[in-house]
């Protein structure tokens, strides 16, 4: 083995190549170390950063300070999403995710990492941001009202013509009927986006939901795929709608099965559940961060998502399938957003994972009704 293969890479060199700002703080909040990305983010050199306290670099009263205090007090990693750190020096519209990690055992020092591409911003592109959601909802309502009625007239006229035509011409009227039926089904799927009624939620055992989805999949579209289950049996119930959660995970599992392909001899889909107590997100209209401690993942070993699709994966009509409508993941994102949760995707060859984060159930009247 060569000398270069056993040489240790200095930690400062590793931090230097990270694309996200990483800063180390002492017990007083003084910056004692920072990587190159931090210099670019705060628009000052490392020497100047090390003469500063983090609170002086951030807007007055920034929630990041309380995140750091909580990480130190709990001696655990705390994550918070969508925090505005805009200042005249940093610039406007600077929204970040924050990870605060105590350096144990004494937790005197805290490492923080800022990530500008937040999970919350991904949700904006996944139709939960009001602009995208409203536009799709309006389109769905328009399609239902303006298109379904004329389509029914076209289909009826084609059926009337069919009785007086030759076999060759009858094939054309059958084509008209089949295509109108296909468009009606597409419009029916779009109507799901225009349903603005509040989601009825209760305590849901997510493992019952996943088992139900797995049975459906193994009886049909995923009968050739091996399922792996990595569940946390002590997981508390989800604050959710059972039918909608079945629809969400059935869509994700079906996508995973289609990605693996029918000819795969080693196809795998892994379903995992876990409790992540440090995950929180700030959302509009909420005075405090929303806790999203329940994590559910669907992983497959297919070829992965094309890089050019990743940024638009949850947008409507975006699909890589020749016969797909591009509405499945858009609807998944909407339903997860309606539940107050978030969804994200990480994709590499032979490892694509959809991660769903949801709130846990809290009894509203002092009682729970854990529902399957």
C-alpha positions in Angstrom: 0.0 0.0 0.0 1.4 3.4 -0.9 2.2 6.1 1.6 -0.4 8.4 0.1 -3.2 5.9 0.7 -2.5 5.8 4.5 -1.9 9.5 5.0 -4.4 11.2 7.2 -6.2 14.2 5.7 -6.2 17.2 8.1 -9.7 18.0 9.4 -9.2 21.7 8.4 -8.6 20.5 4.8 -11.9 18.6 4.9 -13.8 21.6 6.2 -12.2 23.8 3.6 -13.7 21.9 0.7 -17.2 21.7 2.2 -19.6 24.0 0.2 -21.6 25.0 3.3 -20.5 27.5 6.0 -19.2 25.6 9.0 -18.3 27.6 12.2 -17.0 26.5 15.6 -18.0 28.5 18.6 -16.8 28.6 22.2 -19.1 28.8 25.3 -19.5 32.6 24.9 -20.5 32.4 21.2 -17.1 33.6 20.0 -16.0 32.2 16.6 -12.9 30.2 17.0 -12.8 28.5 13.6 -14.5 28.9 10.2 -14.1 27.3 6.8 -13.7 29.1 3.4 -17.5 28.8 2.7 -18.1 30.9 5.9 -15.8 33.6 4.7 -17.8 33.8 1.4 -21.1 33.7 3.2 -20.4 36.4 5.7 -18.3 38.5 3.3 -15.3 38.7 5.7 -12.0 37.0 6.1 -11.3 34.2 8.6 -9.2 36.5 10.8 -12.1 39.0 11.1 -14.6 36.2 11.7 -12.5 34.9 14.6 -12.7 38.3 16.2 -16.5 38.2 16.1 -19.3 36.7 18.1 -21.8 34.8 16.1 -24.7 37.0 17.4 -22.9 40.0 15.9 -22.9 38.4 12.5 -26.6 37.6 12.5 -29.8 39.8 12.6 -30.8 41.0 16.1 -32.6 38.3 18.0 -31.9 35.6 15.5 -33.4 32.2 16.4 -30.0 30.6 15.6 -28.8 31.8 19.0 -31.5 29.8 20.8 -30.9 26.8 18.6 -27.3 26.8 19.8 -28.3 27.2 23.4 -30.7 24.3 23.1 -28.0 22.1 21.5 -25.7 22.9 24.3 -28.3 22.3 27.0 -29.6 19.1 25.6 -26.1 17.9 24.5 -27.6 16.8 21.2 -27.8 17.9 17.6 -30.5 20.4 16.9 -31.7 21.2 13.4 -34.0 24.1 12.4 -35.2 25.0 9.0 -35.9 28.2 7.1 -34.3 30.8 9.2 -33.9 34.3 7.7 -30.3 35.6 8.3 -30.5 38.6 6.0 -28.4 41.5 6.9 -26.9 44.5 4.9 -23.6 42.7 4.9 -24.9 39.2 4.0 -27.6 40.4 1.7 -31.4 40.1 1.4 -33.4 36.9 1.1 -30.8 34.7 2.8 -32.8 31.8 4.1 -30.8 28.9 5.7 -31.2 25.5 7.4 -29.2 25.3 10.7 -27.5 22.3 12.2 -26.0 22.9 15.7 -23.8 20.0 16.9 -22.2 20.0 20.4 -18.6 18.7 20.6 -19.0 16.2 23.4 -18.2 15.3 26.2 -18.5 18.7 27.8 -20.5 20.5 25.0 -18.6 23.7 25.6 -17.9 24.0 21.9 -20.6 24.0 19.3 -20.2 23.5 15.5 -22.9 25.0 13.3 -23.5 24.4 9.6 -25.7 26.6 7.5 -27.3 25.3 4.3 -28.9 27.7 2.0 -30.9 25.1 0.0 -33.5 24.3 2.7 -35.9 21.4 2.9 -38.6 24.0 3.3 -37.7 25.6 0.0 -37.9 22.2 -1.6 -41.5 22.1 -0.4 -42.1 25.4 -2.1 -41.4 23.6 -5.4 -43.5 20.6 -4.3 -46.7 22.5 -4.6 -47.1 23.4 -0.9 -46.0 26.9 -1.4 -49.2 28.9 -1.9 -48.3 30.2 -5.4 -47.7 26.9 -6.9 -50.5 25.2 -5.1 -53.0 27.9 -6.0 -52.1 27.8 -9.7 -52.4 24.0 -9.9 -55.7 24.1 -7.9 -57.1 26.7 -10.3 -56.0 24.7 -13.3 -57.6 21.6 -11.9 -60.9 23.4 -11.2 -60.8 24.8 -14.7 -60.1 21.5 -16.3 -63.0 19.8 -14.4 -65.5 22.5 -15.4 -64.4 23.4 -18.9 -63.2 20.0 -20.3 -65.1 17.1 -18.8 -68.5 18.3 -20.2 -67.4 18.7 -23.8 -65.5 15.4 -23.6 -68.7 13.6 -22.6 -70.4 15.1 -25.6 -67.6 14.0 -28.0 -67.7 10.5 -26.6 -71.5 10.3 -26.9 -71.3 11.5 -30.5 -68.7 8.9 -31.4 -70.8 6.1 -29.9 -73.8 7.2 -32.0 -71.7 7.2 -35.2 -70.3 3.8 -34.4 -73.5 2.0 -35.2 -73.6 3.1 -38.8 -69.9 2.7 -39.7 -67.8 0.0 -41.3 -65.4 -2.1 -39.2 -62.4 0.1 -40.3 -64.2 3.3 -39.5 -65.5 1.9 -36.2 -62.0 1.5 -35.1 -61.6 5.2 -35.4 -64.6 6.0 -33.3 -63.3 3.5 -30.7 -60.0 5.4 -30.7 -62.0 8.6 -30.0 -63.8 7.0 -27.1 -60.6 5.5 -25.6 -58.7 8.9 -25.9 -61.6 10.8 -24.3 -61.7 8.3 -21.5 -58.0 8.8 -21.0 -58.3 12.5 -20.8 -61.2 12.2 -18.3 -59.0 10.1 -16.1 -56.3 12.7 -16.2 -58.7 15.4 -15.3 -60.1 13.3 -12.4 -56.5 13.0 -11.1 -56.0 16.8 -11.4 -59.2 17.4 -9.4 -57.4 16.1 -6.3 -55.4 19.3 -6.4 -58.5 21.5 -6.2 -59.7 19.9 -3.0 -59.1 22.7 -0.4 -61.0 21.0 2.5 -59.1 20.7 5.7 -57.5 17.3 6.1 -59.2 15.2 8.8 -56.5 13.8 10.9 -56.2 11.3 13.8 -53.7 9.1 15.4 -52.4 6.7 12.7 -50.0 3.8 13.2 -47.7 4.2 10.3 -46.6 0.6 10.4 -50.2 -0.5 9.6 -50.1 1.8 6.7 -46.8 0.5 5.4 -47.8 -3.1 5.8 -51.0 -2.4 3.9 -49.1 -0.7 1.1 -46.6 -3.6 1.0 -49.3 -6.2 0.7 -50.9 -4.3 -2.2 -47.5 -4.0 -3.9 -46.5 -7.6 -3.5 -49.8 -8.8 -4.9 -49.3 -6.8 -8.0 -46.7 -4.3 -9.4 -43.9 -5.3 -7.0 -44.3 -9.1 -6.9 -40.8 -9.5 -8.3 -39.1 -7.2 -5.7 -37.7 -8.0 -2.3 -38.9 -5.8 0.5 -36.7 -4.9 3.5 -38.3 -3.4 6.6 -36.3 -1.4 9.2 -38.9 -0.2 11.6 -38.7 1.5 15.0 -41.4 -0.5 16.9 -41.7 2.2 19.6 -42.6 4.9 17.2 -45.5 7.1 18.4 -48.5 7.5 16.1 -48.6 10.0 13.2 -51.0 13.0 13.2 -52.4 12.1 9.8 -55.2 10.8 7.5 -54.9 7.1 7.0 -56.3 6.9 3.5 -54.2 9.8 2.3 -51.0 8.3 3.9 -51.8 5.0 2.1 -52.1 7.0 -1.2 -48.7 8.8 -0.5 -46.7 5.6 0.3 -48.4 3.6 -2.4 -47.3 6.2 -4.9 -43.7 6.2 -3.6 -43.5 2.4 -3.5 -45.0 2.2 -7.0 -42.4 4.7 -8.3 -39.7 2.7 -6.6 -40.9 -0.5 -8.3 -41.0 1.1 -11.7 -37.5 2.5 -11.2 -36.2 -1.0 -10.3 -37.9 -2.4 -13.4 -39.6 -5.6 -14.2 -36.4 -7.4 -15.4 -34.3 -6.7 -12.3 -33.1 -9.9 -10.6 -31.9 -8.2 -7.4 -34.6 -5.5 -7.0 -35.0 -4.2 -3.5 -37.3 -1.7 -1.8 -36.5 -0.7 1.8 -39.1 0.8 4.1 -37.7 2.5 7.2 -39.2 4.4 10.1 -37.3 6.4 12.8 -37.7 9.0 15.4 -35.7 12.2 14.9 -36.3 14.5 17.9 -34.1 17.3 16.7 -35.9 18.1 13.4 -38.0 21.2 13.4 -39.2 23.7 10.7 -40.5 27.2 10.8 -43.6 27.7 8.8 -45.7 30.7 8.0 -48.3 31.5 10.6 -46.7 29.5 13.4 -45.2 31.4 16.3 -42.9 28.5 17.2 -41.0 26.0 15.1 -43.1 22.9 14.1 -41.6 19.6 15.3 -41.3 16.9 12.6 -39.8 14.0 14.5 -41.2 11.1 12.5 -39.1 10.0 9.6 -40.3 7.5 7.0 -38.1 6.5 4.0 -38.7 4.5 0.8 -35.4 3.4 -0.8 -34.9 1.5 -4.0 -31.8 0.2 -5.8 -32.9 1.3 -9.3 -30.7 3.4 -11.6 -31.6 6.7 -9.9 -33.3 10.0 -11.0 -31.9 11.8 -13.9 -30.0 14.9 -12.6 -31.9 17.3 -14.9 -35.2 16.2 -13.2 -34.1 16.5 -9.6 -34.9 20.2 -9.1 -38.4 19.8 -10.7 -39.2 16.3 -9.4 -42.3 17.3 -7.5 -43.6 19.7 -10.1 -46.8 18.6 -12.1 -46.3 17.0 -15.5 -42.6 16.3 -14.9 -41.9 12.6 -15.6 -39.3 10.4 -17.2 -41.9 7.7 -18.1 -43.2 7.5 -21.6 -46.7 6.8 -20.4 -46.6 8.8 -17.2 -48.7 11.9 -16.4 -46.2 13.5 -14.0 -48.9 13.9 -11.3 -48.0 11.2 -8.9 -45.2 12.9 -7.0 -46.9 16.3 -7.3 -49.9 14.9 -5.5 -47.7 13.2 -2.9 -46.0 16.5 -2.2 -49.4 18.2 -1.8 -50.7 15.6 0.6 -47.6 15.7 2.7 -47.8 19.5 2.8 -51.5 19.3 3.8 -50.3 17.1 6.8 -47.8 19.9 7.8 -44.8 17.7 6.8 -42.0 17.8 4.2 -40.6 15.4 1.6 -37.3 15.3 -0.1 -35.4 13.0 -2.4 -31.8 11.9 -2.6 -30.8 10.0 -5.6 -27.6 8.1 -6.7 -27.3 5.1 -8.9 -28.6 2.1 -7.1 -29.7 4.2 -4.2 -32.7 6.5 -4.5 -34.5 7.5 -1.3 -37.6 9.5 -0.6 -37.7 10.8 2.9 -40.9 12.0 4.5 -41.0 14.0 7.8 -44.3 14.3 9.7 -45.6 15.5 13.0 -46.6 13.1 15.7 -50.1 12.9 17.1 -50.9 15.0 20.2 -54.3 14.3 21.7 -56.5 17.4 21.3 -58.9 16.4 24.1 -56.6 14.5 26.3 -57.3 11.2 24.7 -55.8 9.2 21.8 -57.3 6.8 19.3 -54.4 5.0 17.7 -55.9 4.0 14.4 -54.6 1.5 12.0 
